[in-house]
Structure formats: structure tokens, C-alpha cells
């Protein structure tokens, strides 16, 4: 199966869709971007949930920064 057929059949996970979207954006591939949007909507309707994206900070925060946040 090629990429377009897999998108039409909802084979890709949310994480894979993010990667495909980045690549399609760089290539200005509007057909793939449209299919990714449809695939995400389909997964959401089916009840699948995207895992939260964890952002790791480059270095630990100091006590002062943590204290000022609260």
C-alpha cells in the first residue's frame, strides 16, 4: 500500500501523522495535507486520542524561577 492509500484507510497513528504533515508542508503537497486533516478528524470521531506531547526543557530551572512561577 502506498502512502495515499494508507491515509485514506486510517492506518497511520497520530504521531505518524505529525511526521507526514511536516514532510508534506515542506514539499507543499496539498493532497497529502488534506488527507491528513481528514484522517485526524476520522480518528477523533472514532474516539482515538492523541498522546500529549511532552516538551523537555534544556536545563533545570533554578529555585528562584520556580518560586516566581507560583
mmCIF file as Biopython writes it, N, C-alpha, C and O atoms, coordinates in Angstrom:
data_model
#
loop_
_atom_site.group_PDB
_atom_site.id
_atom_site.type_symbol
_atom_site.label_atom_id
_atom_site.label_alt_id
_atom_site.label_comp_id
_atom_site.label_asym_id
_atom_site.label_entity_id
_atom_site.label_seq_id
_atom_site.pdbx_PDB_ins_code
_atom_site.Cartn_x
_atom_site.Cartn_y
_atom_site.Cartn_z
_atom_site.occupancy
_atom_site.B_iso_or_equiv
_atom_site.auth_seq_id
_atom_site.auth_asym_id
_atom_site.pdbx_PDB_model_num
ATOM 1   N N  . UNK A ? 1  ? 0.841   -1.178 0.000  1.0 0.0 1  A 1 
ATOM 2   C CA . UNK A ? 1  ? 0.000   0.000  0.000  1.0 0.0 1  A 1 
ATOM 3   C C  . UNK A ? 1  ? 0.887   1.243  0.000  1.0 0.0 1  A 1 
ATOM 4   O O  . UNK A ? 1  ? 1.887   1.300  0.715  1.0 0.0 1  A 1 
ATOM 5   N N  . UNK A ? 2  ? 0.522   2.213  -0.789 1.0 0.0 2  A 1 
ATOM 6   C CA . UNK A ? 2  ? 1.304   3.438  -0.792 1.0 0.0 2  A 1 
ATOM 7   C C  . UNK A ? 2  ? 0.755   4.417  0.255  1.0 0.0 2  A 1 
ATOM 8   O O  . UNK A ? 2  ? -0.267  4.161  0.892  1.0 0.0 2  A 1 
ATOM 9   N N  . UNK A ? 3  ? 1.443   5.515  0.410  1.0 0.0 3  A 1 
ATOM 10  C CA . UNK A ? 3  ? 1.141   6.497  1.448  1.0 0.0 3  A 1 
ATOM 11  C C  . UNK A ? 3  ? -0.289  7.033  1.326  1.0 0.0 3  A 1 
ATOM 12  O O  . UNK A ? 3  ? -0.977  7.167  2.338  1.0 0.0 3  A 1 
ATOM 13  N N  . UNK A ? 4  ? -0.741  7.337  0.126  1.0 0.0 4  A 1 
ATOM 14  C CA . UNK A ? 4  ? -2.072  7.897  -0.082 1.0 0.0 4  A 1 
ATOM 15  C C  . UNK A ? 4  ? -3.146  6.888  0.330  1.0 0.0 4  A 1 
ATOM 16  O O  . UNK A ? 4  ? -4.121  7.251  0.988  1.0 0.0 4  A 1 
ATOM 17  N N  . UNK A ? 5  ? -2.970  5.641  -0.052 1.0 0.0 5  A 1 
ATOM 18  C CA . UNK A ? 5  ? -3.938  4.604  0.318  1.0 0.0 5  A 1 
ATOM 19  C C  . UNK A ? 5  ? -3.980  4.401  1.827  1.0 0.0 5  A 1 
ATOM 20  O O  . UNK A ? 5  ? -5.052  4.205  2.399  1.0 0.0 5  A 1 
ATOM 21  N N  . UNK A ? 6  ? -2.829  4.446  2.468  1.0 0.0 6  A 1 
ATOM 22  C CA . UNK A ? 6  ? -2.783  4.288  3.926  1.0 0.0 6  A 1 
ATOM 23  C C  . UNK A ? 6  ? -3.510  5.444  4.615  1.0 0.0 6  A 1 
ATOM 24  O O  . UNK A ? 6  ? -4.210  5.238  5.606  1.0 0.0 6  A 1 
ATOM 25  N N  . UNK A ? 7  ? -3.341  6.665  4.086  1.0 0.0 7  A 1 
ATOM 26  C CA . UNK A ? 7  ? -4.043  7.810  4.655  1.0 0.0 7  A 1 
ATOM 27  C C  . UNK A ? 7  ? -5.550  7.666  4.483  1.0 0.0 7  A 1 
ATOM 28  O O  . UNK A ? 7  ? -6.315  7.984  5.393  1.0 0.0 7  A 1 
ATOM 29  N N  . UNK A ? 8  ? -5.968  7.196  3.334  1.0 0.0 8  A 1 
ATOM 30  C CA . UNK A ? 8  ? -7.403  7.010  3.080  1.0 0.0 8  A 1 
ATOM 31  C C  . UNK A ? 8  ? -7.998  5.947  3.988  1.0 0.0 8  A 1 
ATOM 32  O O  . UNK A ? 8  ? -9.175  6.026  4.342  1.0 0.0 8  A 1 
ATOM 33  N N  . UNK A ? 9  ? -7.203  4.955  4.369  1.0 0.0 9  A 1 
ATOM 34  C CA . UNK A ? 9  ? -7.683  3.846  5.200  1.0 0.0 9  A 1 
ATOM 35  C C  . UNK A ? 9  ? -7.405  4.035  6.691  1.0 0.0 9  A 1 
ATOM 36  O O  . UNK A ? 9  ? -7.637  3.112  7.472  1.0 0.0 9  A 1 
ATOM 37  N N  . UNK A ? 10 ? -6.920  5.195  7.103  1.0 0.0 10 A 1 
ATOM 38  C CA . UNK A ? 10 ? -6.643  5.499  8.521  1.0 0.0 10 A 1 
ATOM 39  C C  . UNK A ? 10 ? -5.667  4.526  9.154  1.0 0.0 10 A 1 
ATOM 40  O O  . UNK A ? 10 ? -5.914  4.044  10.260 1.0 0.0 10 A 1 
ATOM 41  N N  . UNK A ? 11 ? -4.588  4.231  8.497  1.0 0.0 11 A 1 
ATOM 42  C CA . UNK A ? 11 ? -3.612  3.282  9.016  1.0 0.0 11 A 1 
ATOM 43  C C  . UNK A ? 11 ? -2.623  3.966  9.969  1.0 0.0 11 A 1 
ATOM 44  O O  . UNK A ? 11 ? -2.140  3.340  10.912 1.0 0.0 11 A 1 
ATOM 45  N N  . UNK A ? 12 ? -2.326  5.226  9.728  1.0 0.0 12 A 1 
ATOM 46  C CA . UNK A ? 12 ? -1.298  5.927  10.493 1.0 0.0 12 A 1 
ATOM 47  C C  . UNK A ? 12 ? -1.794  6.363  11.879 1.0 0.0 12 A 1 
ATOM 48  O O  . UNK A ? 12 ? -2.970  6.677  12.059 1.0 0.0 12 A 1 
ATOM 49  N N  . UNK A ? 13 ? -0.877  6.375  12.849 1.0 0.0 13 A 1 
ATOM 50  C CA . UNK A ? 13 ? -1.179  6.872  14.190 1.0 0.0 13 A 1 
ATOM 51  C C  . UNK A ? 13 ? -1.043  8.396  14.191 1.0 0.0 13 A 1 
ATOM 52  O O  . UNK A ? 13 ? -0.572  8.984  13.218 1.0 0.0 13 A 1 
ATOM 53  N N  . UNK A ? 14 ? -1.458  9.025  15.288 1.0 0.0 14 A 1 
ATOM 54  C CA . UNK A ? 14 ? -1.343  10.474 15.383 1.0 0.0 14 A 1 
ATOM 55  C C  . UNK A ? 14 ? 0.119   10.932 15.267 1.0 0.0 14 A 1 
ATOM 56  O O  . UNK A ? 14 ? 0.405   11.954 14.643 1.0 0.0 14 A 1 
ATOM 57  N N  . UNK A ? 15 ? 1.030   10.178 15.867 1.0 0.0 15 A 1 
ATOM 58  C CA . UNK A ? 15 ? 2.446   10.546 15.823 1.0 0.0 15 A 1 
ATOM 59  C C  . UNK A ? 15 ? 2.972   10.492 14.390 1.0 0.0 15 A 1 
ATOM 60  O O  . UNK A ? 15 ? 3.732   11.359 13.960 1.0 0.0 15 A 1 
ATOM 61  N N  . UNK A ? 16 ? 2.558   9.471  13.671 1.0 0.0 16 A 1 
ATOM 62  C CA . UNK A ? 16 ? 2.992   9.341  12.279 1.0 0.0 16 A 1 
ATOM 63  C C  . UNK A ? 16 ? 2.376   10.446 11.415 1.0 0.0 16 A 1 
ATOM 64  O O  . UNK A ? 16 ? 3.004   10.923 10.469 1.0 0.0 16 A 1 
ATOM 65  N N  . UNK A ? 17 ? 1.158   10.846 11.742 1.0 0.0 17 A 1 
ATOM 66  C CA . UNK A ? 17 ? 0.515   11.931 11.002 1.0 0.0 17 A 1 
ATOM 67  C C  . UNK A ? 17 ? 1.264   13.246 11.181 1.0 0.0 17 A 1 
ATOM 68  O O  . UNK A ? 17 ? 1.350   14.045 10.249 1.0 0.0 17 A 1 
ATOM 69  N N  . UNK A ? 18 ? 1.804   13.470 12.372 1.0 0.0 18 A 1 
ATOM 70  C CA . UNK A ? 18 ? 2.577   14.686 12.621 1.0 0.0 18 A 1 
ATOM 71  C C  . UNK A ? 18 ? 3.807   14.718 11.720 1.0 0.0 18 A 1 
ATOM 72  O O  . UNK A ? 18 ? 4.120   15.747 11.121 1.0 0.0 18 A 1 
ATOM 73  N N  . UNK A ? 19 ? 4.497   13.588 11.628 1.0 0.0 19 A 1 
ATOM 74  C CA . UNK A ? 19 ? 5.687   13.495 10.779 1.0 0.0 19 A 1 
ATOM 75  C C  . UNK A ? 19 ? 5.318   13.684 9.310  1.0 0.0 19 A 1 
ATOM 76  O O  . UNK A ? 19 ? 5.991   14.411 8.581  1.0 0.0 19 A 1 
ATOM 77  N N  . UNK A ? 20 ? 4.249   13.026 8.887  1.0 0.0 20 A 1 
ATOM 78  C CA . UNK A ? 20 ? 3.797   13.174 7.499  1.0 0.0 20 A 1 
ATOM 79  C C  . UNK A ? 20 ? 3.424   14.622 7.191  1.0 0.0 20 A 1 
ATOM 80  O O  . UNK A ? 20 ? 3.697   15.126 6.101  1.0 0.0 20 A 1 
ATOM 81  N N  . UNK A ? 21 ? 2.800   15.282 8.159  1.0 0.0 21 A 1 
ATOM 82  C CA . UNK A ? 21 ? 2.395   16.670 7.955  1.0 0.0 21 A 1 
ATOM 83  C C  . UNK A ? 21 ? 3.607   17.581 7.785  1.0 0.0 21 A 1 
ATOM 84  O O  . UNK A ? 21 ? 3.603   18.470 6.934  1.0 0.0 21 A 1 
ATOM 85  N N  . UNK A ? 22 ? 4.639   17.361 8.589  1.0 0.0 22 A 1 
ATOM 86  C CA . UNK A ? 22 ? 5.859   18.159 8.462  1.0 0.0 22 A 1 
ATOM 87  C C  . UNK A ? 22 ? 6.475   17.990 7.081  1.0 0.0 22 A 1 
ATOM 88  O O  . UNK A ? 22 ? 6.875   18.965 6.445  1.0 0.0 22 A 1 
ATOM 89  N N  . UNK A ? 23 ? 6.550   16.741 6.621  1.0 0.0 23 A 1 
ATOM 90  C CA . UNK A ? 23 ? 7.133   16.474 5.307  1.0 0.0 23 A 1 
ATOM 91  C C  . UNK A ? 23 ? 6.284   17.058 4.186  1.0 0.0 23 A 1 
ATOM 92  O O  . UNK A ? 23 ? 6.821   17.638 3.242  1.0 0.0 23 A 1 
ATOM 93  N N  . UNK A ? 24 ? 4.971   16.912 4.278  1.0 0.0 24 A 1 
ATOM 94  C CA . UNK A ? 24 ? 4.074   17.419 3.242  1.0 0.0 24 A 1 
ATOM 95  C C  . UNK A ? 24 ? 4.100   18.944 3.197  1.0 0.0 24 A 1 
ATOM 96  O O  . UNK A ? 24 ? 3.973   19.541 2.128  1.0 0.0 24 A 1 
ATOM 97  N N  . UNK A ? 25 ? 4.264   19.566 4.355  1.0 0.0 25 A 1 
ATOM 98  C CA . UNK A ? 25 ? 4.346   21.025 4.398  1.0 0.0 25 A 1 
ATOM 99  C C  . UNK A ? 25 ? 5.605   21.508 3.685  1.0 0.0 25 A 1 
ATOM 100 O O  . UNK A ? 25 ? 5.560   22.477 2.927  1.0 0.0 25 A 1 
ATOM 101 N N  . UNK A ? 26 ? 6.715   20.839 3.924  1.0 0.0 26 A 1 
ATOM 102 C CA . UNK A ? 26 ? 7.966   21.219 3.264  1.0 0.0 26 A 1 
ATOM 103 C C  . UNK A ? 26 ? 7.882   21.040 1.753  1.0 0.0 26 A 1 
ATOM 104 O O  . UNK A ? 26 ? 8.485   21.804 0.999  1.0 0.0 26 A 1 
ATOM 105 N N  . UNK A ? 27 ? 7.132   20.028 1.310  1.0 0.0 27 A 1 
ATOM 106 C CA . UNK A ? 27 ? 7.015   19.742 -0.112 1.0 0.0 27 A 1 
ATOM 107 C C  . UNK A ? 27 ? 5.823   20.438 -0.765 1.0 0.0 27 A 1 
ATOM 108 O O  . UNK A ? 27 ? 5.606   20.298 -1.969 1.0 0.0 27 A 1 
ATOM 109 N N  . UNK A ? 28 ? 5.048   21.190 0.024  1.0 0.0 28 A 1 
ATOM 110 C CA . UNK A ? 28 ? 3.842   21.864 -0.470 1.0 0.0 28 A 1 
ATOM 111 C C  . UNK A ? 28 ? 2.880   20.870 -1.130 1.0 0.0 28 A 1 
ATOM 112 O O  . UNK A ? 28 ? 2.319   21.146 -2.190 1.0 0.0 28 A 1 
ATOM 113 N N  . UNK A ? 29 ? 2.701   19.724 -0.496 1.0 0.0 29 A 1 
ATOM 114 C CA . UNK A ? 29 ? 1.838   18.660 -1.013 1.0 0.0 29 A 1 
ATOM 115 C C  . UNK A ? 29 ? 0.437   18.832 -0.432 1.0 0.0 29 A 1 
ATOM 116 O O  . UNK A ? 29 ? 0.140   18.305 0.640  1.0 0.0 29 A 1 
ATOM 117 N N  . UNK A ? 30 ? -0.425  19.568 -1.138 1.0 0.0 30 A 1 
ATOM 118 C CA . UNK A ? 30 ? -1.755  19.883 -0.626 1.0 0.0 30 A 1 
ATOM 119 C C  . UNK A ? 30 ? -2.652  18.647 -0.549 1.0 0.0 30 A 1 
ATOM 120 O O  . UNK A ? 30 ? -3.493  18.566 0.346  1.0 0.0 30 A 1 
ATOM 121 N N  . UNK A ? 31 ? -2.500  17.694 -1.450 1.0 0.0 31 A 1 
ATOM 122 C CA . UNK A ? 31 ? -3.320  16.487 -1.424 1.0 0.0 31 A 1 
ATOM 123 C C  . UNK A ? 31 ? -3.078  15.705 -0.136 1.0 0.0 31 A 1 
ATOM 124 O O  . UNK A ? 31 ? -4.026  15.265 0.516  1.0 0.0 31 A 1 
ATOM 125 N N  . UNK A ? 32 ? -1.820  15.535 0.225  1.0 0.0 32 A 1 
ATOM 126 C CA . UNK A ? 32 ? -1.482  14.810 1.450  1.0 0.0 32 A 1 
ATOM 127 C C  . UNK A ? 32 ? -1.963  15.575 2.678  1.0 0.0 32 A 1 
ATOM 128 O O  . UNK A ? 32 ? -2.480  14.969 3.617  1.0 0.0 32 A 1 
ATOM 129 N N  . UNK A ? 33 ? -1.803  16.884 2.684  1.0 0.0 33 A 1 
ATOM 130 C CA . UNK A ? 33 ? -2.258  17.686 3.821  1.0 0.0 33 A 1 
ATOM 131 C C  . UNK A ? 33 ? -3.771  17.572 4.005  1.0 0.0 33 A 1 
ATOM 132 O O  . UNK A ? 33 ? -4.252  17.502 5.136  1.0 0.0 33 A 1 
ATOM 133 N N  . UNK A ? 34 ? -4.513  17.552 2.918  1.0 0.0 34 A 1 
ATOM 134 C CA . UNK A ? 34 ? -5.967  17.379 3.003  1.0 0.0 34 A 1 
ATOM 135 C C  . UNK A ? 34 ? -6.317  16.013 3.579  1.0 0.0 34 A 1 
ATOM 136 O O  . UNK A ? 34 ? -7.208  15.901 4.421  1.0 0.0 34 A 1 
ATOM 137 N N  . UNK A ? 35 ? -5.622  14.979 3.129  1.0 0.0 35 A 1 
ATOM 138 C CA . UNK A ? 35 ? -5.889  13.628 3.623  1.0 0.0 35 A 1 
ATOM 139 C C  . UNK A ? 35 ? -5.514  13.486 5.095  1.0 0.0 35 A 1 
ATOM 140 O O  . UNK A ? 35 ? -6.176  12.758 5.834  1.0 0.0 35 A 1 
ATOM 141 N N  . UNK A ? 36 ? -4.472  14.168 5.521  1.0 0.0 36 A 1 
ATOM 142 C CA . UNK A ? 36 ? -4.070  14.138 6.932  1.0 0.0 36 A 1 
ATOM 143 C C  . UNK A ? 36 ? -5.159  14.776 7.799  1.0 0.0 36 A 1 
ATOM 144 O O  . UNK A ? 36 ? -5.482  14.266 8.871  1.0 0.0 36 A 1 
ATOM 145 N N  . UNK A ? 37 ? -5.717  15.886 7.333  1.0 0.0 37 A 1 
ATOM 146 C CA . UNK A ? 37 ? -6.795  16.550 8.065  1.0 0.0 37 A 1 
ATOM 147 C C  . UNK A ? 37 ? -8.004  15.635 8.199  1.0 0.0 37 A 1 
ATOM 148 O O  . UNK A ? 37 ? -8.599  15.534 9.271  1.0 0.0 37 A 1 
ATOM 149 N N  . UNK A ? 38 ? -8.360  14.977 7.119  1.0 0.0 38 A 1 
ATOM 150 C CA . UNK A ? 38 ? -9.495  14.048 7.136  1.0 0.0 38 A 1 
ATOM 151 C C  . UNK A ? 38 ? -9.208  12.865 8.059  1.0 0.0 38 A 1 
ATOM 152 O O  . UNK A ? 38 ? -10.085 12.430 8.806  1.0 0.0 38 A 1 
ATOM 153 N N  . UNK A ? 39 ? -7.989  12.349 8.008  1.0 0.0 39 A 1 
ATOM 154 C CA . UNK A ? 39 ? -7.615  11.206 8.841  1.0 0.0 39 A 1 
ATOM 155 C C  . UNK A ? 39 ? -7.675  11.569 10.324 1.0 0.0 39 A 1 
ATOM 156 O O  . UNK A ? 39 ? -8.152  10.774 11.134 1.0 0.0 39 A 1 
ATOM 157 N N  . UNK A ? 40 ? -7.196  12.764 10.689 1.0 0.0 40 A 1 
ATOM 158 C CA . UNK A ? 40 ? -7.258  13.203 12.087 1.0 0.0 40 A 1 
ATOM 159 C C  . UNK A ? 40 ? -8.706  13.319 12.557 1.0 0.0 40 A 1 
ATOM 160 O O  . UNK A ? 40 ? -9.049  12.880 13.654 1.0 0.0 40 A 1 
ATOM 161 N N  . UNK A ? 41 ? -9.539  13.909 11.725 1.0 0.0 41 A 1 
ATOM 162 C CA . UNK A ? 41 ? -10.951 14.062 12.084 1.0 0.0 41 A 1 
ATOM 163 C C  . UNK A ? 41 ? -11.603 12.698 12.260 1.0 0.0 41 A 1 
ATOM 164 O O  . UNK A ? 41 ? -12.385 12.495 13.188 1.0 0.0 41 A 1 
ATOM 165 N N  . UNK A ? 42 ? -11.284 11.775 11.379 1.0 0.0 42 A 1 
ATOM 166 C CA . UNK A ? 42 ? -11.840 10.430 11.447 1.0 0.0 42 A 1 
ATOM 167 C C  . UNK A ? 42 ? -11.421 9.726  12.733 1.0 0.0 42 A 1 
ATOM 168 O O  . UNK A ? 42 ? -12.238 9.070  13.381 1.0 0.0 42 A 1 
ATOM 169 N N  . UNK A ? 43 ? -10.160 9.860  13.100 1.0 0.0 43 A 1 
ATOM 170 C CA . UNK A ? 43 ? -9.662  9.229  14.323 1.0 0.0 43 A 1 
ATOM 171 C C  . UNK A ? 43 ? -10.331 9.838  15.550 1.0 0.0 43 A 1 
ATOM 172 O O  . UNK A ? 43 ? -10.653 9.123  16.500 1.0 0.0 43 A 1 
ATOM 173 N N  . UNK A ? 44 ? -10.541 11.144 15.537 1.0 0.0 44 A 1 
ATOM 174 C CA . UNK A ? 44 ? -11.183 11.817 16.655 1.0 0.0 44 A 1 
ATOM 175 C C  . UNK A ? 44 ? -12.623 11.343 16.811 1.0 0.0 44 A 1 
ATOM 176 O O  . UNK A ? 44 ? -13.084 11.104 17.927 1.0 0.0 44 A 1 
ATOM 177 N N  . UNK A ? 45 ? -13.331 11.205 15.694 1.0 0.0 45 A 1 
ATOM 178 C CA . UNK A ? 45 ? -14.721 10.738 15.731 1.0 0.0 45 A 1 
ATOM 179 C C  . UNK A ? 45 ? -14.793 9.303  16.243 1.0 0.0 45 A 1 
ATOM 180 O O  . UNK A ? 45 ? -15.731 8.942  16.955 1.0 0.0 45 A 1 
ATOM 181 N N  . UNK A ? 46 ? -13.811 8.491  15.884 1.0 0.0 46 A 1 
ATOM 182 C CA . UNK A ? 46 ? -13.785 7.095  16.333 1.0 0.0 46 A 1 
ATOM 183 C C  . UNK A ? 46 ? -13.459 6.976  17.817 1.0 0.0 46 A 1 
ATOM 184 O O  . UNK A ? 46 ? -13.628 5.908  18.407 1.0 0.0 46 A 1 
ATOM 185 N N  . UNK A ? 47 ? -12.994 8.065  18.423 1.0 0.0 47 A 1 
ATOM 186 C CA . UNK A ? 47 ? -12.694 8.051  19.850 1.0 0.0 47 A 1 
ATOM 187 C C  . UNK A ? 47 ? -11.228 7.891  20.184 1.0 0.0 47 A 1 
ATOM 188 O O  . UNK A ? 47 ? -10.869 7.820  21.360 1.0 0.0 47 A 1 
ATOM 189 N N  . UNK A ? 48 ? -10.373 7.834  19.182 1.0 0.0 48 A 1 
ATOM 190 C CA . UNK A ? 48 ? -8.941  7.740  19.452 1.0 0.0 48 A 1 
ATOM 191 C C  . UNK A ? 48 ? -8.452  9.082  19.972 1.0 0.0 48 A 1 
ATOM 192 O O  . UNK A ? 48 ? -8.915  10.138 19.541 1.0 0.0 48 A 1 
ATOM 193 N N  . UNK A ? 49 ? -7.519  9.026  20.895 1.0 0.0 49 A 1 
ATOM 194 C CA . UNK A ? 49 ? -6.979  10.256 21.459 1.0 0.0 49 A 1 
ATOM 195 C C  . UNK A ? 49 ? -5.485  10.339 21.193 1.0 0.0 49 A 1 
ATOM 196 O O  . UNK A ? 49 ? -4.770  9.337  21.207 1.0 0.0 49 A 1 
ATOM 197 N N  . UNK A ? 50 ? -5.042  11.557 20.953 1.0 0.0 50 A 1 
ATOM 198 C CA . UNK A ? 50 ? -3.626  11.794 20.719 1.0 0.0 50 A 1 
ATOM 199 C C  . UNK A ? 50 ? -2.901  11.853 22.056 1.0 0.0 50 A 1 
ATOM 200 O O  . UNK A ? 50 ? -3.387  12.456 23.013 1.0 0.0 50 A 1 
ATOM 201 N N  . UNK A ? 51 ? -1.742  11.225 22.110 1.0 0.0 51 A 1 
ATOM 202 C CA . UNK A ? 51 ? -0.946  11.268 23.330 1.0 0.0 51 A 1 
ATOM 203 C C  . UNK A ? 51 ? -0.424  12.691 23.511 1.0 0.0 51 A 1 
ATOM 204 O O  . UNK A ? 51 ? -0.049  13.345 22.538 1.0 0.0 51 A 1 
ATOM 205 N N  . UNK A ? 52 ? -0.399  13.169 24.754 1.0 0.0 52 A 1 
ATOM 206 C CA . UNK A ? 52 ? 0.120   14.522 24.976 1.0 0.0 52 A 1 
ATOM 207 C C  . UNK A ? 52 ? 1.606   14.607 24.608 1.0 0.0 52 A 1 
ATOM 208 O O  . UNK A ? 52 ? 2.373   13.673 24.841 1.0 0.0 52 A 1 
ATOM 209 N N  . UNK A ? 53 ? 1.984   15.725 24.040 1.0 0.0 53 A 1 
ATOM 210 C CA . UNK A ? 53 ? 3.372   15.934 23.643 1.0 0.0 53 A 1 
ATOM 211 C C  . UNK A ? 53 ? 4.125   16.510 24.836 1.0 0.0 53 A 1 
ATOM 212 O O  . UNK A ? 53 ? 3.734   17.538 25.389 1.0 0.0 53 A 1 
ATOM 213 N N  . UNK A ? 54 ? 5.198   15.849 25.224 1.0 0.0 54 A 1 
ATOM 214 C CA . UNK A ? 54 ? 5.998   16.278 26.362 1.0 0.0 54 A 1 
ATOM 215 C C  . UNK A ? 54 ? 7.175   17.095 25.849 1.0 0.0 54 A 1 
ATOM 216 O O  . UNK A ? 54 ? 7.957   16.641 25.013 1.0 0.0 54 A 1 
ATOM 217 N N  . UNK A ? 55 ? 7.278   18.306 26.368 1.0 0.0 55 A 1 
ATOM 218 C CA . UNK A ? 55 ? 8.375   19.178 25.969 1.0 0.0 55 A 1 
ATOM 219 C C  . UNK A ? 55 ? 9.418   19.161 27.074 1.0 0.0 55 A 1 
ATOM 220 O O  . UNK A ? 55 ? 9.133   19.505 28.221 1.0 0.0 55 A 1 
ATOM 221 N N  . UNK A ? 56 ? 10.607  18.763 26.721 1.0 0.0 56 A 1 
ATOM 222 C CA . UNK A ? 56 ? 11.689  18.721 27.702 1.0 0.0 56 A 1 
ATOM 223 C C  . UNK A ? 56 ? 12.464  20.022 27.641 1.0 0.0 56 A 1 
ATOM 224 O O  . UNK A ? 56 ? 12.805  20.514 26.565 1.0 0.0 56 A 1 
ATOM 225 N N  . UNK A ? 57 ? 12.735  20.568 28.813 1.0 0.0 57 A 1 
ATOM 226 C CA . UNK A ? 57 ? 13.480  21.810 28.868 1.0 0.0 57 A 1 
ATOM 227 C C  . UNK A ? 57 ? 14.968  21.516 28.783 1.0 0.0 57 A 1 
ATOM 228 O O  . UNK A ? 57 ? 15.429  20.452 29.196 1.0 0.0 57 A 1 
ATOM 229 N N  . UNK A ? 58 ? 15.703  22.461 28.248 1.0 0.0 58 A 1 
ATOM 230 C CA . UNK A ? 58 ? 17.121  22.268 28.012 1.0 0.0 58 A 1 
ATOM 231 C C  . UNK A ? 58 ? 17.906  22.111 29.313 1.0 0.0 58 A 1 
ATOM 232 O O  . UNK A ? 58 ? 18.773  21.242 29.406 1.0 0.0 58 A 1 
ATOM 233 N N  . UNK A ? 59 ? 17.617  22.935 30.310 1.0 0.0 59 A 1 
ATOM 234 C CA . UNK A ? 59 ? 18.333  22.813 31.578 1.0 0.0 59 A 1 
ATOM 235 C C  . UNK A ? 59 ? 17.355  23.016 32.731 1.0 0.0 59 A 1 
ATOM 236 O O  . UNK A ? 59 ? 16.329  23.675 32.565 1.0 0.0 59 A 1 
ATOM 237 N N  . UNK A ? 60 ? 17.661  22.463 33.883 1.0 0.0 60 A 1 
ATOM 238 C CA . UNK A ? 60 ? 16.752  22.578 35.021 1.0 0.0 60 A 1 
ATOM 239 C C  . UNK A ? 60 ? 16.577  24.034 35.462 1.0 0.0 60 A 1 
ATOM 240 O O  . UNK A ? 60 ? 17.489  24.853 35.345 1.0 0.0 60 A 1 
ATOM 241 N N  . UNK A ? 61 ? 15.401  24.324 35.961 1.0 0.0 61 A 1 
ATOM 242 C CA . UNK A ? 61 ? 15.134  25.676 36.431 1.0 0.0 61 A 1 
ATOM 243 C C  . UNK A ? 61 ? 15.747  25.893 37.807 1.0 0.0 61 A 1 
ATOM 244 O O  . UNK A ? 61 ? 15.886  24.963 38.602 1.0 0.0 61 A 1 
ATOM 245 N N  . UNK A ? 62 ? 16.103  27.127 38.061 1.0 0.0 62 A 1 
ATOM 246 C CA . UNK A ? 62 ? 16.661  27.475 39.363 1.0 0.0 62 A 1 
ATOM 247 C C  . UNK A ? 62 ? 15.542  27.624 40.383 1.0 0.0 62 A 1 
ATOM 248 O O  . UNK A ? 62 ? 14.373  27.719 40.011 1.0 0.0 62 A 1 
ATOM 249 N N  . UNK A ? 63 ? 15.886  27.645 41.650 1.0 0.0 63 A 1 
ATOM 250 C CA . UNK A ? 63 ? 14.895  27.814 42.706 1.0 0.0 63 A 1 
ATOM 251 C C  . UNK A ? 63 ? 14.143  29.134 42.538 1.0 0.0 63 A 1 
ATOM 252 O O  . UNK A ? 63 ? 12.934  29.211 42.756 1.0 0.0 63 A 1 
ATOM 253 N N  . UNK A ? 64 ? 14.876  30.156 42.149 1.0 0.0 64 A 1 
ATOM 254 C CA . UNK A ? 64 ? 14.282  31.480 42.001 1.0 0.0 64 A 1 
ATOM 255 C C  . UNK A ? 64 ? 13.194  31.462 40.922 1.0 0.0 64 A 1 
ATOM 256 O O  . UNK A ? 64 ? 12.121  32.031 41.121 1.0 0.0 64 A 1 
ATOM 257 N N  . UNK A ? 65 ? 13.457  30.827 39.801 1.0 0.0 65 A 1 
ATOM 258 C CA . UNK A ? 65 ? 12.485  30.762 38.712 1.0 0.0 65 A 1 
ATOM 259 C C  . UNK A ? 65 ? 11.262  29.969 39.142 1.0 0.0 65 A 1 
ATOM 260 O O  . UNK A ? 65 ? 10.131  30.377 38.878 1.0 0.0 65 A 1 
ATOM 261 N N  . UNK A ? 66 ? 11.482  28.834 39.805 1.0 0.0 66 A 1 
ATOM 262 C CA . UNK A ? 66 ? 10.366  28.015 40.273 1.0 0.0 66 A 1 
ATOM 263 C C  . UNK A ? 66 ? 9.510   28.788 41.285 1.0 0.0 66 A 1 
ATOM 264 O O  . UNK A ? 66 ? 8.282   28.699 41.262 1.0 0.0 66 A 1 
ATOM 265 N N  . UNK A ? 67 ? 10.163  29.543 42.170 1.0 0.0 67 A 1 
ATOM 266 C CA . UNK A ? 67 ? 9.453   30.312 43.199 1.0 0.0 67 A 1 
ATOM 267 C C  . UNK A ? 67 ? 8.616   31.422 42.548 1.0 0.0 67 A 1 
ATOM 268 O O  . UNK A ? 67 ? 7.499   31.688 42.991 1.0 0.0 67 A 1 
ATOM 269 N N  . UNK A ? 68 ? 9.138   32.061 41.516 1.0 0.0 68 A 1 
ATOM 270 C CA . UNK A ? 68 ? 8.444   33.166 40.864 1.0 0.0 68 A 1 
ATOM 271 C C  . UNK A ? 68 ? 7.233   32.687 40.053 1.0 0.0 68 A 1 
ATOM 272 O O  . UNK A ? 68 ? 6.308   33.461 39.809 1.0 0.0 68 A 1 
ATOM 273 N N  . UNK A ? 69 ? 7.236   31.412 39.633 1.0 0.0 69 A 1 
ATOM 274 C CA . UNK A ? 69 ? 6.112   30.879 38.876 1.0 0.0 69 A 1 
ATOM 275 C C  . UNK A ? 69 ? 4.854   30.784 39.724 1.0 0.0 69 A 1 
ATOM 276 O O  . UNK A ? 69 ? 3.749   30.935 39.205 1.0 0.0 69 A 1 
ATOM 277 N N  . UNK A ? 70 ? 5.004   30.533 41.028 1.0 0.0 70 A 1 
ATOM 278 C CA . UNK A ? 70 ? 3.834   30.335 41.884 1.0 0.0 70 A 1 
ATOM 279 C C  . UNK A ? 70 ? 3.305   31.594 42.449 1.0 0.0 70 A 1 
ATOM 280 O O  . UNK A ? 70 ? 2.321   31.573 43.188 1.0 0.0 70 A 1 
#
